[in-house]
Amino acid sequence: MSVWLSGVGIARGIAIGRVHKITSGDLDIPEYALEPFEVGDEIKRYRSALRRARGQLKDVKSRIPEGTPGEISEFIDSHLLMLEDKTFSVAVEDLISDRGVNAEAALKVQRDTLIGVFERMEDAYLRSRRDDVEHVVQRIWRILLKHDKPLVPKESGGDGASVVVADDITPADVVLLHRQGIAGFVTEFGGPLSHTAILARSLGIPAIVGMHGARRLLEDGEPIILDGHAGHAIGGPDRHALAFYQHRRQRDARYRRMLARLKDEPAVSKDGVEITLQANIELPSDAVAAAEAGATGVGLFRTEFLYMNREAPPDEEEQFLAYREVIAAVDGPVTIRTLDLGADKQASHTRAGSPTVVNPALGLRAIRLCLQERDLFRVQLRALLRAAAAGEVKIMLPMISNVYELKQSLTLIADVKAELQREGREFAADAQIGAMIEVPAAALAAHWLARDAQFFSIGTNDLIQYTLAIDRVDDEVNYLYDPLNPAVLQLIYTTIAAGRAAGIPVSMCGEMAGEPQYTRLLLGLGLTEFSMHPSSLLEVKRIVRESDISSLRATAQGLIETSDPDVARSVIETLAAA
C-alpha cells in the first residue's frame, strides 16, 4: 500500500529510487562521573575525536570535484573553523575537568548552551545556523561513540538509486552522498535556509526537509518517489504513479534545458518593459553562481557571515577585503546590506550585562543595534565605503522603521566619509544609500522615507511576518504566513507607488521575488527590479519575457482591492498558468 508524506521542498526535481534510511542523530549519549585520575585521559580522548573530525572534513573537501559551486567548500570550511574554535575545544575540556564528566556529556552541555543562543535569534537565516552547531556536535559524538561509518554504499544511479531518508544530514554528508550518486534525500528536521538546503539547491539534488515520521513510515529498500518542488514523497507507489512521475521528470529535464538557453537573453516583457533580475548571495563565492544564472548584479549581499562564530567582530581590513572580493567578482551593481544582527546575537559581546531579551523580534536588532553600537557600525561603514570605490555599490540599511533612523544613519555615513577624506583614503563618495522596507511602519511612511533614501528594497520575509504578527518558522502558526494577504499586498503596492512618485528605484529581495507564481502579480503592481536566489532567476526571466505587463496592471489592481485571500489565490493561479 502506498503512503503519501509531506514536508518542505527545498530543492526542485523528481527523484525515483529506493529508500535508504540512515541515522545521524538519535544517539544514546551516555553520562557518567569520572574519577580524578581519569580526567586527563578523557580530555585526550576528546582531543583525538576533534582531530578525527577535522580529518574527515578535510578529506571531504579534498574530494570536491572541479567546477563544483564555491559555497560547498565554504560550508566545509565553516565547520572546520567551528572545530578550531574555543567553544568546541577549550570550553568542553573545561567542562570535563570542572564537572568530572565524560566527553559526550560535556559536549552535550556545551551544545545546549550554543543552540540556545541561536534559537533566540530573530532573523530566520541566522537562526538556521543552529543546524551547523548540531552537525558539528553530531560528528564529534559519532566519533566518540564509534558510529562514524560511511553513510551509503555507492549506487549505480537511475531508478534503482538511493533516496536517503534521515533525521538530518550535514553539509559534508551532502557532498559525499552526491558523489555516491544518490537520487535525492528526505530529512525529518531542518529548514529551507540551512546550509544543507542551500547545498542541495546548488548541486541540483531533489530534497525535502521537515517530513516528520518519515523514518518510521518508510521501509528500507521500498520504492519511493520524491517531488522536491511540491514537498511530497510517495512510498510504495503503484505503476500509475511511477509512470506519471517518470514523465514529469523527463518533462522537467527538457524544461531546464530550455531555461538554460535564456541565460544571455534580455529580461524584457512582450510590451517592451525592461526588468532587472539580480541575485541574493550569502557568501563571496556565491557571486559565481549568480553570474552563471545570468544575474545582472547582486541585489542583496548579507554581511552577517563575517560576524558569526567568533569572539570579536571583524576589523575594518577583514571586512574591506571581503566586500572587495564580492565587488570584483560581480559584473554589475552590488547592493550590500549593513549588519542585521539582533540583541542576543553574535554582536552581543559588545553588550555584556544587558538584560535578557523577552522578544528579540521587537528588540534591538539591525539598524537599531547599529545606531546604538556606533563604533561597531562605523567600522563596517568605513570598510563598505572604501570597498565601494572598486565598483558600483549600493549600501542598504535594514529594518528602518521611521525617518529619524534614516536621517541618523545618513548623518553617521556623512561623518565617516569626512573622516576618510581627512585621512586621504580612497572611498566612494557617491555610493547610493537605501532603505529596506520590511516593517509595516516603513511601508506606510515610504513617501516620507523616499525624500532621503536613494532606493528602496522590499524585504518580504520580515514584512509579511511583522504585518501578520506570526513567526514563519513556528510550526504552530506558520500556516498564517500568506504573501497574498490583502494587507501585505497593499503595503507592497504602497511602497512601489511611493518610490515611483519620488523617482527612486524599488526592488524586492525577499523570497516572494523568486517565486514564479508571484512574478506576474509583482509585474502588474509595478515592480521592475527583482533579486532572488540564483536558482530561480531563469524561470522568472521566462515569465517576464512571456508577459504583457500593461495587461497585468488591471488584474493586479483588482487584487489589491479584494479582501478575500482565496479569491486572490485563484487569480494568481490563473496568472501563473497563463
PyMOL commands that set and color helices and strands:
alter all, ss='L'
color gray80, all
select helices_A, chain A and resi 36-62+70-84+90-99+103-119+124-127+130-144+158-160+171-179+195-203+214-217+239-260+286-292+304-307+316-329+346-351+360-362+367-372+374-390+403-423+440-444+446-449+460-468+478-480+486-502+511-514+516-524+534-545+549-561+565-577
alter helices_A, ss='H'
color red, helices_A
select strands_A, chain A and resi 3-6+8-11+14-21+162-166+184-187+207-209+223-227+232-235+276-281+298-301+334-337+393-397+432-437+456-458+506-508+529-532
alter strands_A, ss='S'
color yellow, strands_A
deselect
rebuild
show_as cartoon
